[in-house]
Amino acid sequence: MRADIADRLFEAYRDGRTVPLVTEVAELDEDAAYRVAKTIIQRKVADLGEQEAGYKISMTSAGMQRLVGAWEPIYGALTDANIGDSPAQLWLDRMNQPLVEAELVFRLLADVSPDPSHDELVNKTVVHAGIEIPDSRYVDWFPRLELVDMMCDCASARMVVLGSGRCSAAIDAFEAIAMTLTRDGATVGQGTAAAVLGNPLEALRWLAGKLHRLGLPLRRGMLVSSGPFIAPIAAEEATYTVDFTGVGTAQVTFGR
């Protein structure tokens, strides 16, 4: 059954179509769901020629965890097909139900230890302004999906738009970084980095430990999208710009 689920989700990704939620057709635990996602990434690499690029972290706020019954964050693997540079252009008619999230994205300058301190993470990373575009292979997926659905589908990874950045060691207080998100110039969201597990460095630290327990390293060159500052909003035909104080900006335009 697990192999059938991985095949169905991979084929939906490859062919640009949608499928029913996993929880509508099967019962899987966390370990099985992450194995489904791992198989999908392996198929993307082997069958489509994509390259592993890093990870995204989801469910980094108490509100989002309650929505899907999570007890901790979850992660999804990213390939190079999930990474785009700002300013990016995306097409709504080639997507399912895309969302917009404002996130800091870390680029690793060195391998990260299994239980890193904040100081280690600061000294081994560059932080970028980012806009994550979650989307999913499921029919009518948001907000119906459950935790296992997200885990199987690589945490709804679709696109991470990478904007300007700076050396993390130049930032004194990550939790105080403020964010403003605009749509065609009008403000649609504001927040601070404290919304991400109290500090985005803590999200990165969680990921390092989680991956270590699964036998997976955080390696030099990887990108990690660390979690949204505000709740996701539905993407519309518009230009979205995010500005993070002391870090930089990123922009994505959705057309049809």
N, C-alpha and C positions, 0 to 999 in steps of 0.2 A: 504493500500500500504506500509506504514512504517513497519508494522509487517512482510509483505512478504519479504521486503528487509533484515530485520534483520535475518529472518529464512534462507534466501538464503546465506547470508554471514557467518552465524554461521555454516551451513552445509558444506560450502566450506572449512572453517577452520577445522572442525571435520574430513572431508573426504579427505583433502589434494588435493582439486581440485580448478579450477578457474571459475570465473563468469564474465559477462560483467560489465563495470563500471556502478555505480548507475546513473550517469548523462546521460547515454545512454538510460535509461528506465524510469526515473522519475525526477520530480522537487521537491527538498527539500530545506528548509532554514536551517540556522545554528542550530536552536533549535531542529528541527526535526532530523537532522543528528546526533547530540549528543545523542538524545534519542535512535536512532538506535544503536549507539555504546554501550550505557548503557544496552540495552536489550541483546546485544551479550555477554557482560561481565557477566550479570546475568545468561545467559544460560551456559557459561563456568563453572561458579561456581556450578550451580544446576545440570547440566547434566554430566559434565566431572570431577567434584570434584576439580577443580582448586581453588586457593585462591587468593584474591586480594592482590597485592604486592606494588602498587604505580602507578607512572605515567611517561610518556615520554612527553617532550615538543618538538614541531616541529615548523618550519617556524620562526626561531629566527634571520634570516638575511634578509635584504631588498631584496636581489637577489632572495631568495627562495620565499618570499612573492609575489614578482612580478610574479614569474613563475605560481602560482596557483590563483592569484587574492586575496591574503589574506590582511587584514588590521591590523592584530595582530597575535601573535603566535596561535597555536592550541595545544590541548593536547589529549593524548590517554591513557586509563587505561592499566596497566600491571597486569598480574597474575604471580604466581610463575612459571608457564610454560614458561614465557618470560625471566626468569633470569637464567644466567649460570655463573659459576665461571671460572676465567682465570687460566690456559690455557684451552680454550674450543675447542672442535672438532665438526664441523658441516658438513653436507653432501649436496652438491649442488643438487643432483638428488632427494632430499626430499624437495626441496624448489622451489619457482617460479622464481623470478628475484631478488635475494637478493642484497642489497647494503651494503657498509661499511661506517660507520661514526665514527669519533673520538669525544667522549663527556666526560665531567665530570659528575659523578653520585653522587648525594647527598643521604646519609642515615640519616634519621631524628632521633635524640636522644630524642626528646620531641615533643609534639603537637605544631603546628605553628599557630600563630594568623592570623586573616584574612588580616591584613595590616602590615606585619612584616617589620621592619627595616633591613638593612644589618647586623647590629650588632646582632640582634636577630637570624638571620639565621646563622651567623658565629658561634654563641655560642650554637646552637641547632643541628649542623650537623657534620658529618664526610664526607669528599669528597674522592671519589674513581676515579682512572683512569678507563675509560670505552670504550668499542667498542659497538656501537649499530648497529644491523643488521636489517634495515627496509626491509620488504617484504610485499606482498599484496596478497589478494585473487583474484585480478582482472587479466583479460587477457591483456598481453602486457601493463602493468600498468605505467611504468616510461619511459618518463616523461609525458605521456598522461593524467594522472589523474588530476582532478580538486579539488578544496578545499572541496566540499561536499563529494566527493569520499573518501578523506583522513579522514574526520571527521567520516563518517559512519564506516570505517574500522579501528577504534581505532588508527588513525594516522600511519597506516602501521606498527604497532608494530609486531615484530617477536621475536627478541632476544636482550637482553642487557647483554654483557659479563662484569662481575664485576672484576676489577683488584685490585691492592694494593691501599691503601688509608692512609689518616692521618686526624687528627682533624682539622677542618676548622679554628679554632681559632689560629692555628700555622701559617696561611698564611696571609701575610701582604697585598698583592694586587692581588686579583683574576683576574682582567682584564689583568694583565701582565703575567699570566701563559702561557708558550709556549708549543706547541705540535709538535711532529714529528711522522709521520705514515710511516711505512716501509712495503713492500711486499717482502717476502723472502730476507730480509736484505737491499733492495734498497729503498731509500726514494721516496714515492709517494705523500706526502703531508705535509705541515707545516703551522701552524697558531697560533694565540693567542686567549685567552679567550675573548678579546674585540669583537670578531666577533659574540659573543652570546649576543645580545641586549646591547652591551657595557660592560657587566659584567654578568657572569652566575648567580650571586646572584639576578640580576634583573629579569632573567627568572623565578627563583624560587619564587620571590616576586609576579610576574605576575600570576603565577599559583595559589598561595594562594588566591589572590583576586578573580580570575576567579572562582575557586571552591567554595569559600564562597558565591558568588552570585547565585550559583546553589545549595546551601545547602549541599555542600560536604566539609568535613574537610581534612586537611593535618595532619595525625596522626603519633605519635611515631612509629618507625619501618619501615615506608614506604621508598621506594627508588624512586628517581626522576632523570631521565636522562634529562639533562638540555639544550641540543641543540648542534649541530655540530660546530666544529671549522672551517671546510672547507666543500665544496660541497661534496655530497656523490659520491662514486665511485663504479662501478660494481664489485661484488665479483668474484674472480677467484679461481681456484684450487691452493692455495698458503697459506702461513702463514703470517698473518698481526699482527704487533706489534705496539702499540702506547705508547709513552713516554710523560708524562706531567711533566715539570720541577717543582720540589718541591712537587709533589703529588705521582707519581708512574707509573707503567706500566700495560698494559693488552695485552692479546694475544689470537687470534683465528686462527685455521687452518681449511680451507675448503678442503674437499676431495670429492670423488665420490663413 
